[in-house]
Amino acid sequence: MANVMAAATVTDSLAEAAFPLGAGAGDGAVRVTEIRGEREIERLRPAWNETLEHIPGATVFQTWEWQYTWLRHFGRRGTALVLLLSDASAGGKPFGIAPFVIRPYVVPQLRELAFLGTGVSDYLDVIVHPDKRSDAMAAVGEYLESCGGEWDFVDLHQIPEAGAAVELAEIVGRPPGMSAEVVEHEVCPVVDLPDSWEDYTRSLGKSLRFNIGYYERSLRKQYKVEIGAADESNLNEEMEALFRLHGRRWRKRWLPGVLASRKVREFHREVARRFLDCGRLRLYYLKLDGVTRASLYCFAFKDAMYYYLGGFEPEMAKYGLGTILTAHAIREAIQSGLSRFDLLRGNEEYKRRWKPRLTVNSRLFVRKSGARSHTAAALHRLEGRAERAFKERVMGIRGS
């Protein structure tokens, strides 16, 4: 069992230095520093992103900019609980971050412990260096056991393949009266990028290879075509175009789409601004005669580009606007030396055309004995069935 020290107070030095933690318990000990509340987490930005830079496999959804913006827009009904993990032998320098929130679930009397970012994020996990993973997860598990009076169940979404958080099933679910279950959650198609666009297109089907060029040539015969990416001068305009086009696409199917909520749109406006400022935003647009007719909302982080959302003029489907813009984004990712183009959650047909491999996210559910936790488990099962039915019957998304 890991040697764990818990520090409940974080000093003002967090605002001034990336790694302000003091001495720990001794060689091999894992120091767990508990940080609660929006203001305190705001001050973690330098430490958070510096730690993330050294974590292989960390994704854009685990950056401070994404997680803190989520907290501002979706987390205020609960209590943010971020655990900094550090090693006393390294002078207190963090090697991991466990970002959680404790919040009401369905009814105020039920309290779930979830990841910060739940709902809008495609990958979530405990952020920890592989060399420290075993001791770190033991420490996180022991900490969650110690604060078990604050939550009725644990529900951790979108844990990627080989994610660290699945190990919590063996730790938090171990005590008498506790049970843990890890299930397949969602499929994420990922394109592994070769060194050149020509090498990549040779892997595609003959029809798609032909259409990429044919669609763009056809457009240029009829319109003035401009393909680019949003910058400081037009970010607000292009975000509004994305919202508008995404909504039109879904209204054709009598569905609201994921951007229908004002709160969700406000979240994306803010996170897009933050990502633009730190060089991660790739909001591609395709203009015809000066009007944006297609948008692709992507992020670049480390060695990957993430395709988060698209919006396309449904009345112009025959021109393949989405195909043209996706091909442009993949070409740019290859030219930038990235190794992956991640199509994220959902195994839709349009993603399969780009010849991805399929990865599968997991979901971890931990419950206690007692009526409250059993009620939460029943509601959790109903939620899962409804979600699967919606995706299979309405959205046409296949499983793994």
C-alpha positions in Angstrom: 0.0 0.0 0.0 1.4 3.4 -1.0 2.7 5.7 1.7 0.4 8.7 1.4 0.6 12.2 2.9 -2.5 14.4 2.5 -2.1 18.2 2.6 -5.4 20.0 2.9 -4.1 23.6 2.5 -2.5 25.2 -0.6 -0.6 28.4 0.0 -0.4 31.5 -2.1 2.9 30.3 -3.6 0.8 28.2 -6.0 0.1 31.4 -7.9 3.8 32.2 -8.2 5.6 29.0 -9.1 4.9 25.9 -11.2 5.9 23.5 -8.4 5.5 25.0 -5.0 4.9 21.9 -2.9 7.0 21.4 0.2 8.9 18.3 1.4 7.0 15.0 1.5 7.0 12.0 3.7 10.3 10.5 2.6 11.7 8.4 -0.2 9.0 6.6 -2.2 6.1 8.4 -0.5 3.3 9.8 -2.6 2.2 13.1 -1.3 -1.5 13.9 -2.1 -2.3 17.6 -2.0 -6.0 18.3 -2.0 -7.2 21.5 -3.8 -10.8 22.5 -3.8 -12.7 25.3 -5.4 -12.6 27.3 -8.6 -10.3 30.1 -7.4 -7.7 27.7 -6.1 -7.8 25.6 -9.4 -7.5 28.8 -11.4 -4.1 29.4 -9.8 -2.9 25.9 -10.7 -2.4 26.7 -14.4 1.4 26.8 -14.5 1.8 23.6 -12.4 -1.0 21.8 -14.2 0.3 22.3 -17.8 3.9 21.9 -16.9 3.1 18.5 -15.4 1.0 17.6 -18.4 3.9 18.2 -20.8 5.8 15.3 -19.2 2.9 12.8 -19.3 2.9 10.4 -22.4 -0.6 9.9 -23.8 -2.1 13.1 -22.2 -4.8 14.6 -24.4 -6.1 18.1 -25.0 -9.1 17.3 -22.8 -6.8 17.1 -19.8 -5.2 20.5 -20.2 -5.9 23.2 -17.6 -7.6 25.4 -20.2 -10.2 22.7 -21.0 -10.8 21.5 -17.5 -10.9 24.9 -15.8 -13.3 26.2 -18.5 -15.5 23.2 -17.9 -15.5 24.0 -14.2 -16.6 27.6 -14.8 -19.5 26.6 -17.0 -20.7 23.1 -15.8 -19.1 22.5 -12.4 -20.5 25.1 -10.1 -23.3 22.9 -8.8 -20.7 20.6 -7.3 -17.3 20.8 -5.5 -14.2 20.6 -7.6 -11.6 18.2 -6.0 -8.2 18.2 -7.7 -5.4 16.0 -6.2 -1.8 16.9 -6.9 0.5 13.9 -6.7 4.1 14.5 -5.8 7.2 12.6 -4.6 9.1 13.9 -1.6 12.4 12.6 -3.1 11.9 14.9 -6.1 11.5 18.0 -3.9 7.7 18.0 -4.1 7.5 18.4 -7.8 4.1 17.0 -9.1 4.2 14.0 -11.3 0.4 13.6 -11.5 -3.0 15.2 -11.3 -6.3 13.6 -10.4 -9.1 16.0 -11.4 -12.5 15.2 -9.8 -15.8 16.9 -9.0 -18.4 15.8 -6.4 -21.8 16.9 -7.5 -25.5 16.1 -7.2 -26.8 13.3 -9.4 -30.5 13.4 -10.6 -31.6 14.5 -7.2 -29.7 16.5 -4.6 -29.6 13.7 -2.1 -27.4 11.5 -4.4 -23.8 12.6 -4.8 -21.5 11.3 -7.5 -17.8 11.6 -7.8 -16.9 12.2 -11.5 -14.1 13.6 -13.6 -13.9 17.3 -14.2 -14.8 17.6 -17.9 -17.5 14.9 -17.9 -20.0 15.2 -20.7 -18.2 17.3 -23.2 -14.8 15.5 -23.1 -13.8 12.5 -25.2 -10.9 11.3 -23.1 -10.6 11.6 -19.3 -8.2 10.0 -16.9 -5.9 10.5 -13.9 -2.9 12.4 -15.3 0.2 10.4 -14.1 3.6 9.5 -15.5 3.8 5.8 -16.3 6.9 5.3 -14.1 4.8 6.4 -11.1 1.5 4.9 -12.0 1.2 2.0 -9.6 1.9 4.0 -6.4 0.0 7.0 -7.7 -3.2 5.1 -8.3 -2.9 3.4 -4.9 -2.6 6.8 -3.3 -5.6 8.2 -5.3 -7.7 5.1 -4.4 -6.8 5.4 -0.7 -7.7 9.1 -0.7 -11.1 8.5 -2.3 -11.8 5.8 0.3 -10.9 8.3 3.0 -13.4 10.9 1.7 -16.1 8.3 1.0 -18.6 10.1 3.2 -18.8 12.8 0.6 -20.0 10.7 -2.3 -22.5 7.9 -2.8 -21.0 6.4 -6.0 -18.1 7.0 -8.4 -18.8 7.3 -12.2 -15.7 7.9 -14.3 -16.4 8.4 -18.0 -14.3 8.1 -21.2 -11.2 6.4 -19.8 -9.0 5.7 -22.8 -7.4 2.4 -23.6 -4.6 1.7 -21.2 -6.0 4.5 -19.0 -4.7 4.7 -15.4 -8.1 5.2 -13.8 -9.3 1.6 -14.5 -6.9 0.6 -11.7 -9.2 2.3 -9.2 -11.7 -0.5 -9.6 -9.3 -2.8 -7.7 -8.7 -0.2 -5.0 -11.8 1.8 -4.3 -14.0 -1.3 -4.9 -12.0 -3.4 -2.5 -13.4 -2.7 1.0 -16.4 -4.7 2.3 -19.7 -3.4 1.0 -18.1 -1.8 -2.1 -18.3 -3.0 -5.7 -16.7 -1.8 -8.9 -17.4 -2.4 -12.5 -15.5 -1.4 -15.6 -17.5 -1.6 -18.9 -16.9 -0.6 -22.5 -18.1 3.0 -23.0 -17.6 4.4 -26.5 -15.6 3.7 -29.6 -13.0 6.3 -30.8 -11.7 5.9 -34.3 -8.1 7.1 -34.7 -6.1 7.6 -38.0 -2.4 6.8 -37.7 -0.7 9.3 -40.0 2.2 8.4 -42.3 4.9 10.8 -43.4 3.2 12.2 -46.4 -0.3 12.9 -47.8 0.4 10.8 -50.8 1.2 7.8 -48.6 -2.0 8.3 -46.7 -4.3 8.7 -49.7 -3.0 5.4 -51.1 -4.6 3.7 -48.1 -8.0 5.1 -48.8 -10.8 3.6 -50.9 -10.8 4.4 -54.6 -14.0 6.3 -54.4 -12.9 8.6 -51.6 -9.5 9.3 -53.3 -11.4 10.4 -56.4 -14.0 12.5 -54.6 -11.4 14.5 -52.6 -10.1 16.1 -55.8 -13.4 16.0 -57.8 -15.4 17.9 -55.2 -12.9 20.7 -54.9 -12.5 21.1 -58.7 -16.3 21.2 -59.1 -16.6 23.9 -56.4 -13.9 26.1 -57.9 -15.7 26.1 -61.3 -18.8 27.7 -59.7 -17.6 29.7 -56.6 -14.7 31.6 -55.3 -13.4 29.1 -52.8 -11.4 30.0 -49.6 -10.1 27.4 -47.1 -8.4 28.7 -44.0 -8.3 28.6 -40.2 -9.8 31.1 -37.7 -7.4 33.6 -36.1 -7.7 36.6 -33.8 -9.4 38.7 -36.5 -12.3 36.3 -37.2 -12.6 33.9 -34.3 -16.0 35.1 -33.1 -17.4 35.2 -36.6 -16.2 31.6 -37.4 -17.5 30.2 -34.1 -20.9 31.6 -34.8 -20.7 30.0 -38.3 -19.9 26.7 -36.7 -22.9 26.9 -34.3 -25.2 27.9 -37.1 -24.1 25.2 -39.5 -24.0 22.5 -36.9 -27.5 23.4 -35.9 -28.8 23.3 -39.4 -27.3 19.8 -40.0 -29.1 18.4 -36.9 -32.4 20.2 -37.5 -32.6 18.4 -40.8 -32.9 15.2 -38.6 -35.3 16.8 -36.2 -32.7 16.8 -33.4 -31.2 19.7 -31.5 -27.5 18.8 -31.8 -24.9 19.1 -29.0 -24.5 22.8 -29.5 -28.2 23.7 -28.9 -27.7 24.7 -25.3 -26.6 28.3 -24.6 -24.3 27.0 -21.8 -22.5 24.6 -24.1 -22.0 27.4 -26.7 -20.6 29.7 -24.1 -18.2 27.0 -22.9 -16.9 26.5 -26.5 -16.6 30.2 -27.1 -14.4 30.5 -24.0 -12.3 27.3 -24.6 -11.8 28.3 -28.3 -10.4 31.6 -27.2 -8.1 30.0 -24.6 -6.9 27.4 -27.2 -6.3 30.1 -29.8 -4.2 32.1 -27.3 -2.0 29.0 -26.6 -1.8 27.7 -30.2 -4.0 24.7 -29.9 -7.1 25.8 -31.8 -7.6 24.6 -35.4 -11.0 26.0 -36.5 -11.1 25.4 -40.2 -13.6 27.0 -42.5 -14.6 26.7 -46.2 -16.0 29.9 -47.7 -17.9 30.1 -51.0 -18.1 33.6 -52.4 -17.1 34.9 -49.0 -19.7 33.0 -46.9 -18.7 30.2 -44.6 -20.5 27.0 -45.7 -18.5 24.4 -43.8 -16.6 24.4 -40.4 -14.4 21.9 -38.7 -13.6 22.5 -35.0 -10.3 20.8 -34.2 -7.6 21.0 -31.6 -3.8 20.3 -31.9 -2.0 19.0 -28.9 1.3 17.2 -28.6 1.5 14.7 -31.5 -2.3 14.6 -32.3 -5.0 16.6 -34.0 -8.5 16.1 -32.6 -11.6 16.5 -34.8 -14.2 17.6 -32.3 -17.2 18.9 -34.3 -18.2 19.8 -37.8 -20.8 22.0 -39.3 -21.8 21.9 -43.0 -24.5 23.5 -45.1 -27.0 20.7 -45.6 -28.4 22.1 -48.8 -24.9 21.7 -50.4 -24.3 18.1 -49.4 -23.7 17.1 -53.0 -20.5 19.1 -53.1 -18.9 17.1 -50.4 -17.9 20.1 -48.2 -17.2 17.9 -45.2 -15.0 15.6 -47.3 -13.0 18.6 -48.6 -12.5 20.2 -45.2 -11.6 17.0 -43.4 -9.0 16.1 -46.1 -7.5 19.6 -45.7 -7.3 19.1 -41.9 -5.6 15.7 -42.2 -3.2 17.1 -44.8 -2.2 19.9 -42.4 -1.8 17.4 -39.6 0.6 15.4 -41.7 2.5 18.5 -42.8 2.9 19.6 -39.2 4.5 16.2 -38.3 1.6 15.0 -36.2 1.2 11.2 -35.8 -2.5 10.9 -35.2 -5.8 12.4 -36.5 -8.3 11.5 -33.8 -11.9 11.3 -34.9 -13.1 11.0 -31.3 -16.3 9.4 -29.9 -18.7 7.7 -32.3 -18.2 5.0 -34.9 -20.2 6.8 -37.7 -19.9 5.8 -41.3 -18.3 9.1 -42.4 -15.4 8.4 -40.0 -14.9 4.9 -41.2 -14.2 6.1 -44.7 -10.9 7.6 -43.5 -9.6 4.1 -42.6 -9.1 4.6 -38.8 -8.3 1.9 -36.3 -10.8 1.6 -33.5 -10.0 2.3 -29.8 -12.5 1.7 -27.0 -13.0 4.0 -24.0 -14.0 2.5 -20.6 -16.4 3.6 -17.9 -15.8 2.9 -14.2 -18.7 2.7 -11.8 -18.1 2.1 -8.0 -21.0 1.8 -5.6 -21.4 1.3 -1.8 -23.9 -0.9 0.1 -27.1 0.9 1.1 -30.2 2.3 -0.5 -28.7 5.5 -1.8 -26.0 3.8 -3.8 -28.3 1.1 -5.1 -30.7 3.8 -6.3 -27.8 5.5 -8.1 -26.8 2.2 -9.7 -30.3 1.6 -11.0 -30.5 5.2 -12.5 -27.0 4.6 -14.0 -28.1 1.5 -15.8 -31.2 3.2 -17.2 -29.1 6.1 -18.3 -26.7 3.8 -20.1 -29.5 1.9 -21.9 -31.1 5.1 -23.0 -27.8 6.5 -24.3 -27.0 3.3 -26.3 -30.6 3.2 -27.8 -30.4 6.8 -28.9 -27.0 6.4 -30.6 -27.9 3.2 -32.3 -31.4 4.0 -33.5 -31.4 7.8 -34.0 -27.7 8.6 -34.8 -26.8 5.3 -36.4 -23.5 4.9 -34.5 -22.2 1.4 -34.3 -20.5 -0.1 -31.3 -17.1 -1.6 -31.2 
